[in-house]
């Protein structure tokens, strides 16, 4: 597995520890977005995309963030200590959506992202700078993905309507092949009689 592309968006507030966001592409076919670049005590490091952890209200069972003092649905006063704590006693308020499961993969992601982050900071000093990871990139990526998923639907050239997969295929002559249909059974035609009693004698 190889990281084939890294796109970085720098944050505007330089006083904040959050230095930027980025997306990484693996093998030109799998994208992970919203990784965070954070300024730590030993330099910048990469935090994986995460979601807020929630707990259920004991009265109405609605979901609430672990820092919420009251239920958003019924207003019940919630217990203060609802979060799990790690070995150092810190409350666990977020859970990673995607993350490496070994140190080698983590170092590969970290080194590649920090390298591109520093290059992006150099490019940001140039006039007319446009970040590589912006809204236009996300929209174009979504359109490309939608176009890929719709390629399995074929269009009938005559009617201009999508046809279900596995139906009529085009022949070599360019004419659509008609699906096989069973012809209706016909009874044999009876001979006509010209007059009453004709053919008795």
N, C-alpha and C positions, 0 to 999 in steps of 0.2 A: 504494500500500500504506500502511496506517495501523495504528498500535498502538491497539487499542480497549480493552485492559485490562492492568493491571499489578498483580500481587499480590506482596507482600513479607512475608518472615518474618525477623524480627530475631534475631540470635544473642544468647545470654545472657552470654557472656564478653566483657566490654567491653575487656579488655586485648589481645585478639587482633586482628590486622589484618582478619580476616574479619568484616564487619559484618552480613551477612545473605544470604539466598537470595531469588530472585524468579522468577516466571513471567511471560511476556509473551504476549499474544494478538494476532495479526494479522488484521484484517478480520473479527473475530468467528468465525473458522473454522480458525485454525491456531495451536497453542500450542507454545511452547518453554519448557521448565522447567529448573530448576537453574542459572540464571545466578547468579554470585556478585558481591556488592557488597564491594569491598575498599578499605580505608583506605590511600591512597597518600600520597606526599610532597606532592602538590598537591591533596589532597582525595580523596573517594571516587571510584572508577571501577568499571566493570562488566567482569567477566571472563566469557567465553562458557563454556557447558557443555563439559567435556572428558573424555577417558578417558586412563588410564595407557598409555604405550607399552611394548611388550614385545619380547623377542628370544627366538630359539629356542636351546635347549641343543644344542651340537654333538654330544653323545653320544646323547641320547634324543629330541631334537627337541621337547621340551615347552616351553611358553611360560613365561617368567619376566619379572618386572618388571626394568627396567634398573638399579635399585639393588640387586637381589638379589645376594648374594655367592656363593650356592650354588644349584644347581638344586633346585627343589621336588620334582621327580620322582625323580631318580637321585642327587642329592647331589653332583654334580660341581662342583668349584671353577670359577667363571665369571670371565671377564676383567673387570677393573674398568671399563675405558673402552669401553663398548659403545654409548653414546648419541651421536647426532649433535649437533653444536654449532652455535649461531647465529653471526652475524657478530661478536658481542661475546665469544664463547668460552664462553657458558653452555650447559650440557647441556640438550638438549630431551627432557624426560621425559613431557610430556603433549601430546596433539593435540586441537584443537577438534573437537567433534561438529557444531556449527552455528556459523557466524560470518558477519558482513557482509563483502561483497567490495569495498565502496567507503567512503570516509570520510563521505559524506553519510548513508548508512544507519547507520554506527556512531555518529555524533553524534546522530541521531534517537533511537536506542535508549538511548544514554548519558543524554541530557537527560531523556527520559521516565522512565527508571528512577530516576535520582537525585532527580527531583522527587517521585516517589511514595515513595521511601525516606525523604526528609525529612518528608513528610506522615505516614508510618507511625510515625516516631519521636515526632511530636507526639501521635498517637493513643495510643501506648503509655504515655504519662504519665497518661492518663485511667483512672479506676477501672473495673474489669470489662472491661479490654481483651482482645480475642481477635484473634489475627493472621488476616489474610485468606487467607494462603497456609499452610494447615495440612493435617493428615492427612485431615480430613473433606472438604476441598475436592478433594484428589487422588482420594479414593475416589468421591466424587459424580461427578467428571469421568470416571472409568473406567466407572462404571455407565451414564452417559449415552452414552458412546461404544459400549459393548456393546449398549445398546438400539437405537442407530441401525443397527448392522450386522446386527441380527436382524430388521429390518422387512421384508426382501425375502422371508422365509419366510411363506407363507400357511397358515392353519389351516383344516382341514375342520370346519365347524360341527357336523356330525353325529357324526363320530368323535372330534373333539377332538385330532386328530393333524396335525402339519405335512405339507403336501403340496408336492410339487416345483413350482417355478415353471413356468408355461406349461401346467399341466394344466387340470382342469375349472374353468370360470368360472361365476359365478352369473348366472342369467337375470333378466329383469325381474320375474318372478313370485316370486322368492326361492328357487326350486328350483335345486339344482345341475345344471348341464348335463352330461349323460353324454357322455364322449368317444366319437367316432365309431368304431364297430366293424363290421367286415365280417361280414355274416350268413353262416352256413355254407351251402354248396350242398346242395340236397336233390334226390334222384332222384324222378322222377314215379311216383306210386303205381300198381301193377299191379292190374287188375280181378280180383276174387275168382272162383275157380272152385268151383261147388257140388258137382260130381261128376266121376268119371273118364270121359273121352271126350265130355263135354258140349260141344256146339257144333261137332262134327266134321261132321255131316251138315246 
